[in-house]
Amino acid sequence: AQRVTQPEKLLSVFKGAPVELKCNYSYSGSPELFWYVQYSRQRLQLLLRHISRESIKGFTADLNKGETSFHLKKPFAQEEDSAMYYCALGGGSNYKLTFGKGTLLTVNP
Amino acid sequence: DAGVIQSPRHEVTEMGQEVTLRCKPISGHDYLFWYRQTMMRGLELLIYFNNNVPIDDSGMPEDRFSAKMPNASFSTLKIQPSEPRDSAVYFCASSSAPTGHYEQYFGPGTRLTVT
């Protein structure tokens, strides 16, 4: 079974501080991991996919298969980063994404 | 492409009424997903289709919920009769198997309030 755990429902940091949103997954096969972001009352948007190994809006995420983690990091948080962040896992033949419960990030001025 | 389109954006209805939510996926996408989002339960997958065929409806809460996809460019989610606990934001998403099927593109959502 696929499972995604985001241990923090809420995370609050000050502008300019580093931020790390945690994501752990459980999956026996080869995973595909994503981070989605949802700004206030908007649609979910894809932020990062692990296979691209890219940096978007200053965010990065590294897949650690040993620790089964895909934490999202940014060295200097901005107020506009305040949003709900969802970690999502895909894999196998069912073509579904399994989403975590989400972490609400608030960046204070 | 305008992306995934959903209508209506907001729906307020009284308990017992029928509610129909609509979704137009991105052209060429062969997977369509319906989700429900609430504060308590987060994002829940209700049902998904592949090439217009329902593949997994195990997330549909009960018989009051039904979904159809009569063609590749249109899907509906119906609640009959509606109840206050159905109040949530309902998202539709689509993806394309040949080009990274796990990556889903979401619509703006329908905010449903049942009074």
Chai-1 contact restraints between the chains, C-beta under 6 A:
chainA,res_idxA,chainB,res_idxB,connection_type,confidence,min_distance_angstrom,max_distance_angstrom,comment,restraint_id
A,E32,B,Y102,contact,1.0,0.0,6.0,A-B,restraint_1
A,R43,B,F106,contact,1.0,0.0,6.0,A-B,restraint_2
A,R43,B,P108,contact,1.0,0.0,6.0,A-B,restraint_3
A,L44,B,F106,contact,1.0,0.0,6.0,A-B,restraint_4
A,G90,B,Y102,contact,1.0,0.0,6.0,A-B,restraint_5
A,Y95,B,Y31,contact,1.0,0.0,6.0,A-B,restraint_6
A,Y95,B,H101,contact,1.0,0.0,6.0,A-B,restraint_7
A,L97,B,Y102,contact,1.0,0.0,6.0,A-B,restraint_8
A,L97,B,Q104,contact,1.0,0.0,6.0,A-B,restraint_9
A,F99,B,L43,contact,1.0,0.0,6.0,A-B,restraint_10
A,K101,B,G42,contact,1.0,0.0,6.0,A-B,restraint_11
A,G102,B,G42,contact,1.0,0.0,6.0,A-B,restraint_12
